[in-house]
Structure formats: structure tokens, C-alpha cells
Amino acid sequence: MNDNGQNNRYSQRGTQTPPRPTVQQRPTLHQRPTLHQRPIGNGVYHTAKSSGISSQVPMAFWVAFSVVLVALVLSLITMTVLLFTVEADGGSFGGSKNDVVDRDSGKNNSSISQNGGAEQNGATVIKPPATVPSRSNYIANNSSNVTSIDGISSQAAIIVNLDSYEAMGTKNADTRISPASMTKVMTLLVACEEIAKDSNNISLYELLTVTQAQVTYKQTEDKYGMAPSGENFYVGEQIRLKDFLYLIIYDSNTIACQAVAERIAGSESEFVKLMNNKAKDMGLTNTNFVNSTGLESMPLGVEGEYSGGHYTTCREMAAIMAYALDNTLAKQILSSYEGYSITIHNPSSNRGKNKTLNKFTGWYSGEDRFNDNPRLSTSTVKGGKPGWEHTPTATFVTYAEGKNGGKYICVVVGRVDASGSAVSEAMSTSDTKKIYNTYIK
């Protein structure tokens, strides 16, 4: 019985006699053996496969083998070229060449590059990258349907579509104005770029010491009775350079501006030269700075009193903001809004112990600004820098992302000279909201 349960007639030898073969007839003419037939007995012939077919089997094998071999060689060549290309770009297949980890947060920041080699507490110091322009011209042209911005208190304003880089609405957009503390956007940008160059072996994590000159400057009121903004520090206190960068935007801090400027360029006056060179490189013809803070009437040491040479326009301020957003560290600081912890080393009030401050950025949590709710009907404000100065009164530069997926910059300036009516911070914020809600569809 076989595996299927059926009787096999030939399963046991001798149990049954197999049928006898019939008498084999002689082969006819058509049955005579061919070249490939051989007799195997009783007139039966075995026919072999023709030599042609037998030769095709190894030939097909070798053809297939050759095709596979060529494909493998081509793949190896392609992979080699790709590897050399990635190495030349300084990157990897896993992501951007700038993908590194922020040592403070432990989070992956895809655009902070490793430019530094100094060590800080055993970890490689991370340097902010130099700005890589994504546009050939940051100065927005008027769109074909640009309109005049009406119904706002601010005397000068502009809204720019960053996708097409066109001005959608304007109001005295090319009139010279005082940028006030919006100046600090350029201060931050230049600082980030110069740190990235690493020409002076500058570390984001090095401690900068507050000087007497910085404290004196911070405590001096201008002729309108206004004192420079920001947290008060004392002579001898030390703060990390990175924390000072945050304070420039978060706290609009005067001491932070001067400390960073002096560390990078040796003096504020030399740093201001870098700011003006940056403006020229960007093609800004209506922008000039005399300090790093925007305090137009404060004494500037060797530079003397303010002479009215600190100015820009709404259009060119928008260009500065757009350029800063293309620098990863600058954008990170400008768009940050959560509480930022700052450590003051060796505070004067308690020598030998450190003190921690938790700061919140002015554009988001500042009085009369967005009050922690920058979500508008058409967009959400993602970053910015407010300002206040007697001549322009309130100023505000912001960056927003529309519900339509677009990206926008808005600049509003209270007044273009002292003859106009003062514009409060609340009015400046209201103007910003109205412009975004009107022009973003």
C-alpha cells in the first residue's frame, strides 16, 4: 500500500506477475532511429534531447549571470559616488549635515552646526551656524495688488509674504524711522554669525563678566526720563554668552547687548561696524546703526551723543527679520516663548552661590502684547521683537504662520517723527493683529 492508502500492484516482488510485453513490431521507415536515438532493447528506442537545446541551457545561465554581475558593478559605482558626495557635503544619509544635539535641552536641533572644538564640561561646544541666505534679495518688492494699510494707529507699517517675498500692504514703508529695540534683531543676527565663525575662539558657554561701564550705561536715563530696559546686574556677576543672547530678545537687555558686542568685537563701536557692514551686504540702503541697543539718545562713550544717525525703514526692518529667521540660533531665540532659565554666577547679593532667573520673552508674554495667546483668526504669531522709544513710540516686528500655510512678517512703527501722536504698546499690538487678519486669507 502506498502513502495514499492504495494497493500498489508492484509493491512486493513476486506477489503478482506483471503483464507480459506485447510483441514489438519492427520499426517502420518513420520509426527508424534518428541520430539522437539509441536502441535499448526489444525494438524500443530512447530519444535524447537535441544538441541545440542542450547547449541553450548553459548559454542562458551565463547571460543571466552576466546581467546580474553588470548590475552589481553599476550599483557599487553608484554607491561609491553617493558616499563621496555626502562626505564632500559634510553630511550623512540620515539627515541634514547640521543635525546635532543641543547640549542644554538634549533635543535634536536640525540646523545648529558643529563649528566649535572647545570643550565645556567634557562636551563639545556647539556653535551657531552662519546664516546661509535662502533668497538672493531679502528686500520685498510690492506685489501687483499691494494696497495701503488703513485703519491703524501706527504711522508706518508693512506686511510681507515670505513665500513670494512680496509686500502685500504698506504704509510709509520706505520712510526712515527709528527702529528702537527692533535694532536688537540685527544685534542678535550679527552675534550669531560672528560666533559661528569661531575666529576668536568664542564659546556659547563661556562666562561673561558684567563691567562697571555696562552697569553705569544701564542706570543712566535719557533726556525723556527713560532708563535702558532689562534686568539689572551688578559688577562682577557672570552670565553665559548663550544666556545673554536670549536676554537680548527676551529682556531687551542693554547689558546683554553690550557684553556680547564687547566680547565679539572688542567694543560696542567695533560691533556696530559689523552691524552696518551686514546691512550693506544685504543691500539695505536706508539702514544705519550707531549702537547695539536702539537707544537713540543715550551717551555712547567715544561715539558721543546720539546724532540722529540710527535709522531704518519698515521694508528694510522686515528684510533684517527675514534674514535672522534663516539663522537657526537666531530664529530659535526669536521664536522661543517658554520660560528660559538663566544662571547668575557669583551674584553680588550672595557671594559664593549662584542665582537662577526664569525669564519670559516680551513679544509673547509682555504687557500689552499677546498675553500668551498669539493665535489670531487667520494666523498664529510665532516670534518677534517689540520696542519702545520716544520718537517712534511703540514698535513691533513679528513673524506669523497663516492657517493657509503661508509665512509672513509684519512691522509696525508708532510714528515716523516726534510730531505725530504717541502710539501705546497695546495700540501697536492691535495694529499688528488687524494687519494679519486683514491680509492673510
DRENNUMI-706718 format. One record per residue (C-alpha): residue number from 1; residue in three letters; x, y, z. Coordinates in steps of 0.05 Angstrom, whole numbers, plus 5000, padded with zeros to 4 digits. Each point is the difference from the previous one (the first is absolute). Layout:
# residues N
     n   res      x      y      z
   NUM   ALA      X      Y      Z
...
//
This chain:
# residues 441
     n   res      x      y      z
     1   MET   5000   5000   5000
     2   ASN   5027   5068   4982
     3   ASP   4998   5066   5039
     4   ASN   4929   5013   4973
     5   GLY   4973   4935   5027
     6   GLN   4994   4967   4931
     7   ASN   5025   4931   4983
     8   ASN   5062   5001   4958
     9   ARG   5000   4942   4952
    10   TYR   5075   4999   4999
    11   SER   5014   5016   5072
    12   GLN   5025   4931   5016
    13   ARG   5043   4960   4953
    14   GLY   4969   4934   4979
    15   THR   4932   5010   5029
    16   GLN   4971   5013   4931
    17   THR   5026   4989   4931
    18   PRO   5006   5063   4960
    19   PRO   4966   4999   4932
    20   ARG   5042   4971   4945
    21   PRO   5024   5048   4947
    22   THR   4966   4997   4934
    23   VAL   5038   4980   4938
    24   GLN   5038   5060   4978
    25   GLN   4990   5017   4927
    26   ARG   5059   5017   4958
    27   PRO   5008   5073   4991
    28   THR   4974   5028   4936
    29   LEU   5039   5049   4959
    30   HIS   4973   5056   5042
    31   GLN   5018   4962   5063
    32   ARG   5073   4988   4983
    33   PRO   5048   5030   5050
    34   THR   5023   5069   4987
    35   LEU   5068   5028   5016
    36   HIS   4979   5011   5072
    37   GLN   4965   4933   5010
    38   ARG   5033   4939   5027
    39   PRO   4970   4930   5008
    40   ILE   4988   4976   5070
    41   GLY   4973   4932   4982
    42   ASN   4939   4966   4971
    43   GLY   4996   5053   4946
    44   VAL   4989   5056   5049
    45   TYR   5042   5062   4991
    46   HIS   5019   5056   5049
    47   THR   4998   5069   4970
    48   ALA   5049   5052   5029
    49   LYS   4991   5075   4998
    50   SER   5030   5032   4940
    51   SER   5068   5031   5006
    52   GLY   4971   5069   4985
    53   ILE   4955   4998   5061
    54   SER   5054   4972   5044
    55   SER   5046   5058   4981
    56   GLN   4947   5053   5016
    57   VAL   4997   4984   5074
    58   PRO   5072   5021   5017
    59   MET   4995   5059   4952
    60   ALA   4938   5029   5036
    61   PHE   5034   4990   5067
    62   TRP   5062   5039   4978
    63   VAL   4957   5056   4970
    64   ALA   4961   5007   5066
    65   PHE   5064   4996   5040
    66   SER   5032   5055   4957
    67   VAL   4939   5045   5008
    68   VAL   5000   4992   5076
    69   LEU   5075   5012   5003
    70   VAL   4995   5065   4960
    71   ALA   4942   5024   5044
    72   LEU   5042   4987   5063
    73   VAL   5059   5038   4972
    74   LEU   4956   5059   4980
    75   SER   4969   5000   5070
    76   LEU   5068   5001   5033
    77   ILE   5022   5058   4956
    78   THR   4936   5039   5016
    79   MET   5008   4989   5075
    80   THR   5072   5022   4998
    81   VAL   4982   5065   4964
    82   LEU   4944   5014   5050
    83   LEU   5046   4987   5059
    84   PHE   5053   5048   4973
    85   THR   4946   5052   4987
    86   VAL   4972   4996   5071
    87   GLU   5070   5003   5029
    88   ALA   5015   5062   4959
    89   ASP   4936   5033   5027
    90   GLY   5019   4982   5071
    91   GLY   4935   4963   5011
    92   SER   4971   4931   5005
    93   PHE   4943   4959   4971
    94   GLY   4964   5005   5066
    95   GLY   4984   5074   4995
    96   SER   5027   5070   4993
    97   LYS   5074   5011   5008
    98   ASN   4982   5048   5056
    99   ASP   4961   4950   5042
   100   VAL   5029   5003   5070
   101   VAL   4975   4999   5071
   102   ASP   4991   5063   5041
   103   ARG   5040   4985   5063
   104   ASP   4952   5040   5044
   105   SER   4935   4968   4981
   106   GLY   5023   4933   4973
   107   LYS   4954   5011   4941
   108   ASN   5021   4992   4928
   109   ASN   5006   5067   4966
   110   SER   5005   4988   4926
   111   SER   5035   5064   4982
   112   ILE   5052   5014   5054
   113   SER   5067   4981   4970
   114   GLN   5063   4976   5034
   115   ASN   5048   5056   4987
   116   GLY   5037   5001   5066
   117   GLY   5052   4956   5029
   118   ALA   5006   5027   5071
   119   GLU   4977   4956   5057
   120   GLN   4950   5020   5053
   121   ASN   4991   4952   5058
   122   GLY   5026   4943   4957
   123   ALA   4950   5013   4943
   124   THR   5015   5030   4933
   125   VAL   4978   5072   4996
   126   ILE   4946   5011   4949
   127   LYS   5007   5062   4957
   128   PRO   4942   5035   4966
   129   PRO   5005   4996   4924
   130   ALA   5014   5059   4955
   131   THR   4940   5023   4961
   132   VAL   4992   4967   4933
   133   PRO   4956   5046   4957
   134   SER   4941   4963   4970
   135   ARG   4981   5060   4958
   136   SER   5041   5043   4953
   137   ASN   4966   5063   5026
   138   TYR   4967   5009   5067
   139   ILE   4970   5067   4983
   140   ALA   4927   4987   4982
   141   ASN   4971   5029   4937
   142   ASN   4929   5024   4997
   143   SER   4952   4948   4974
   144   SER   4956   5016   4940
   145   ASN   4941   5011   5046
   146   VAL   5034   5035   5059
   147   THR   4954   5046   5037
   148   SER   5007   5056   5051
   149   ILE   4992   4977   5072
   150   ASP   4943   5040   5029
   151   GLY   4964   5003   5067
   152   ILE   5062   4993   5045
   153   SER   5031   5048   5051
   154   SER   5072   4986   4979
   155   GLN   5027   5049   4950
   156   ALA   5043   4949   4963
   157   ALA   4988   4927   4985
   158   ILE   5011   4942   4952
   159   ILE   4978   4928   4992
   160   VAL   5044   4954   4958
   161   ASN   4984   4932   4971
   162   LEU   5063   4959   5012
   163   ASP   4981   4947   4948
   164   SER   4998   5049   4942
   165   TYR   5039   5053   5037
   166   GLU   4953   5055   4980
   167   ALA   4971   5056   5041
   168   MET   4924   4990   5003
   169   GLY   4984   5065   5037
   170   THR   5040   5062   5018
   171   LYS   4996   5066   5036
   172   ASN   5060   5046   4996
   173   ALA   5040   4936   4992
   174   ASP   5060   5037   4970
   175   THR   5001   5059   5048
   176   ARG   5059   5001   5047
   177   ILE   4980   4983   5072
   178   SER   5036   4985   5065
   179   PRO   4999   4924   5011
   180   ALA   5006   5008   5076
   181   SER   5009   4931   5031
   182   MET   4985   4966   4934
   183   THR   5074   5016   4990
   184   LYS   5015   4940   5043
   185   VAL   4979   4953   4945
   186   MET   5061   5022   4960
   187   THR   5042   4998   5064
   188   LEU   4979   4927   5010
   189   LEU   5011   4982   4927
   190   VAL   5071   5029   4996
   191   ALA   5018   4968   5067
   192   CYS   4977   4931   4977
   193   GLU   5038   5006   4935
   194   GLU   5064   5024   5033
   195   ILE   4998   4945   5053
   196   ALA   4992   4949   4945
   197   LYS   5063   5024   4965
   198   ASP   5039   4981   5063
   199   SER   5055   5049   4981
   200   ASN   5009   5021   5073
   201   ASN   4989   4931   5030
   202   ILE   4934   5023   5029
   203   SER   4957   4949   5037
   204   LEU   4926   5004   5012
   205   TYR   5013   4973   5069
   206   GLU   5055   5047   5023
   207   LEU   4985   5047   5057
   208   LEU   4999   5075   4986
   209   THR   5013   5047   5059
   210   VAL   4957   5062   5010
   211   THR   5042   5064   5001
   212   GLN   4992   5066   5034
   213   ALA   4991   5036   4933
   214   GLN   4943   4955   4981
   215   VAL   4965   5010   5067
   216   THR   5009   5076   4995
   217   TYR   4971   5000   4930
   218   LYS   4941   4959   5022
   219   GLN   4984   5047   5058
   220   THR   5003   5064   4960
   221   GLU   4934   5031   4980
   222   ASP   4992   5037   4934
   223   LYS   4974   5071   4993
   224   TYR   4929   4974   5001
   225   GLY   5010   4965   5067
   226   MET   5003   4931   4969
   227   ALA   5051   4949   5026
   228   PRO   5027   4944   4957
   229   SER   4959   4937   5004
   230   GLY   5015   4932   5029
   231   GLU   5020   4964   5064
   232   ASN   5050   5036   5045
   233   PHE   5066   4966   5012
   234   TYR   5058   5018   5045
   235   VAL   5073   5009   4986
   236   GLY   5037   4934   5002
   237   GLU   4940   4955   4988
   238   GLN   5010   4949   4946
   239   ILE   4951   4973   4949
   240   ARG   5008   4952   4942
   241   LEU   5005   5030   4931
   242   LYS   4942   4958   4976
   243   ASP   4956   5026   5057
   244   PHE   5019   5071   4981
   245   LEU   4977   4986   4928
   246   TYR   4932   4979   5027
   247   LEU   4997   5062   5045
   248   ILE   5011   5045   4939
   249   ILE   4932   4978   4973
   250   TYR   4963   4975   5062
   251   ASP   5018   5058   5045
   252   SER   5023   5052   4949
   253   ASN   5059   5004   5047
   254   THR   5050   5056   4991
   255   ILE   5055   4968   5040
   256   ALA   4993   4936   4959
   257   CYS   5007   5039   4934
   258   GLN   5063   5035   5024
   259   ALA   5031   4938   5031
   260   VAL   4991   4959   4937
   261   ALA   5023   5057   4955
   262   GLU   5063   5011   5040
   263   ARG   5017   4925   5003
   264   ILE   4992   4992   4925
   265   ALA   5030   5064   4973
   266   GLY   5039   5029   5058
   267   SER   4954   5060   5008
   268   GLU   4929   5020   4984
   269   SER   5024   5050   4947
   270   GLU   5038   4944   4963
   271   PHE   4939   4955   5005
   272   VAL   4956   5055   4971
   273   LYS   5047   5001   4939
   274   LEU   4984   4926   4991
   275   MET   4925   5016   5003
   276   ASN   5007   5054   4947
   277   ASN   5043   4955   4956
   278   LYS   4946   4947   5005
   279   ALA   4948   5051   4979
   280   LYS   5041   5019   4939
   281   ASP   5012   4927   4982
   282   MET   4924   4991   5001
   283   GLY   4991   5059   4953
   284   LEU   4965   5043   5053
   285   THR   5010   5072   4978
   286   ASN   4954   5032   5051
   287   THR   5029   4968   5063
   288   ASN   5054   5024   5047
   289   PHE   5016   4984   5072
   290   VAL   5038   5040   5053
   291   ASN   4993   4949   5057
   292   SER   4980   4929   5014
   293   THR   4940   5017   5043
   294   GLY   4956   5049   4961
   295   LEU   5005   5051   5056
   296   GLU   5005   5060   4954
   297   SER   5012   5055   5052
   298   MET   5046   4965   5049
   299   PRO   5074   5019   5006
   300   LEU   5044   4953   4960
   301   GLY   5068   5011   5033
   302   VAL   5051   5014   4946
   303   GLU   4945   5009   4948
   304   GLY   4969   5058   5038
   305   GLU   4927   5019   5002
   306   TYR   4948   4973   4952
   307   SER   5001   5039   4936
   308   GLY   4938   4973   4966
   309   GLY   5039   4949   4959
   310   HIS   4964   4939   5026
   311   TYR   4945   4982   4951
   312   THR   4969   4950   4953
   313   THR   4933   4991   4964
   314   CYS   4943   4952   5010
   315   ARG   5018   4965   4934
   316   GLU   5073   4992   5020
   317   MET   4982   4980   5071
   318   ALA   4958   4944   4970
   319   ALA   5061   4979   4960
   320   ILE   5043   4998   5063
   321   MET   4948   4956   5034
   322   ALA   4995   4954   4940
   323   TYR   5076   4992   4998
   324   ALA   5002   4985   5075
   325   LEU   4947   4946   4991
   326   ASP   5048   4965   4953
   327   ASN   5051   4994   5056
   328   THR   4982   4940   5043
   329   LEU   5022   5026   5068
   330   ALA   4972   5070   4987
   331   LYS   4933   4970   4979
   332   GLN   5000   4954   5060
   333   ILE   5008   5060   5046
   334   LEU   4952   5046   4963
   335   SER   4945   4947   4998
   336   SER   5009   4973   5070
   337   TYR   4948   5018   5051
   338   GLU   5005   4951   5058
   339   GLY   5035   5018   5064
   340   TYR   5075   5001   4992
   341   SER   5043   4986   5060
   342   ILE   5062   5044   5009
   343   THR   5053   4988   5052
   344   ILE   5037   5060   5030
   345   HIS   5067   4977   5026
   346   ASN   5028   5032   5063
   347   PRO   4943   5050   5010
   348   SER   5021   5061   5040
   349   SER   4942   4991   5048
   350   ASN   5022   4930   5019
   351   ARG   5073   4987   4986
   352   GLY   5020   4928   4989
   353   LYS   4931   4977   4979
   354   ASN   4967   5002   4932
   355   LYS   4932   5031   4986
   356   THR   4949   4977   4948
   357   LEU   4952   5045   4962
   358   ASN   4941   4976   4959
   359   LYS   4986   5048   4943
   360   PHE   4942   5004   4950
   361   THR   5006   5032   4933
   362   GLY   4969   5069   4991
   363   TRP   4966   4988   4933
   364   TYR   4958   4943   5029
   365   SER   4990   5015   5074
   366   GLY   5016   5074   5002
   367   GLU   4950   5048   5028
   368   ASP   4951   5024   4946
   369   ARG   5028   4952   4949
   370   PHE   4969   4931   4986
   371   ASN   4990   4981   5073
   372   ASP   5019   4927   4985
   373   ASN   4949   4994   4945
   374   PRO   5028   5017   4931
   375   ARG   4948   4958   4962
   376   LEU   4962   5047   4954
   377   SER   4940   4985   4955
   378   THR   5045   4991   4939
   379   SER   5068   4982   5028
   380   THR   5044   4987   5061
   381   VAL   5057   5047   5017
   382   LYS   5062   4958   5010
   383   GLY   5054   5051   5019
   384   GLY   5019   5072   5004
   385   LYS   5032   5059   5035
   386   PRO   4962   5059   5030
   387   GLY   5030   5068   5013
   388   TRP   4987   5067   5030
   389   GLU   5035   5066   4990
   390   HIS   4976   5072   5007
   391   THR   5005   5018   4927
   392   PRO   4966   4938   4969
   393   THR   4962   4984   5065
   394   ALA   4980   4926   4995
   395   THR   5029   4955   4946
   396   PHE   4989   4927   4985
   397   VAL   5031   4951   4949
   398   THR   4968   4931   4998
   399   TYR   5000   4936   4962
   400   ALA   4936   4960   4989
   401   GLU   4977   4936   4966
   402   GLY   4931   5003   4968
   403   LYS   4947   4946   5003
   404   ASN   5009   4998   4925
   405   GLY   5071   4975   5009
   406   GLY   5033   5066   4981
   407   LYS   5055   5037   5038
   408   TYR   4998   5074   5014
   409   ILE   5037   5058   5032
   410   CYS   4966   5063   5027
   411   VAL   5034   5064   5023
   412   VAL   4964   5057   5034
   413   VAL   5031   5066   5024
   414   GLY   4961   5048   5045
   415   ARG   5023   5064   4965
   416   VAL   5052   5022   4950
   417   ASP   5018   5063   5040
   418   ALA   4983   5036   5064
   419   SER   4944   5041   4968
   420   GLY   4951   4943   4999
   421   SER   4957   4972   5056
   422   ALA   5031   4949   5046
   423   VAL   4981   4927   4989
   424   SER   4996   4955   5060
   425   GLU   5023   4928   5002
   426   ALA   4928   4977   5003
   427   MET   4984   5040   4938
   428   SER   5062   4973   4965
   429   THR   4978   4929   5015
   430   SER   4929   5015   4977
   431   ASP   5028   5027   4934
   432   THR   5041   4936   4990
   433   LYS   4940   4955   5011
   434   LYS   4956   5041   4953
   435   ILE   5052   4998   4944
   436   TYR   5008   4924   5005
   437   ASN   4925   4988   5002
   438   THR   4988   5047   4941
   439   TYR   5054   4977   4952
   440   ILE   5005   4925   5014
   441   LYS   4945   4962   4967
//
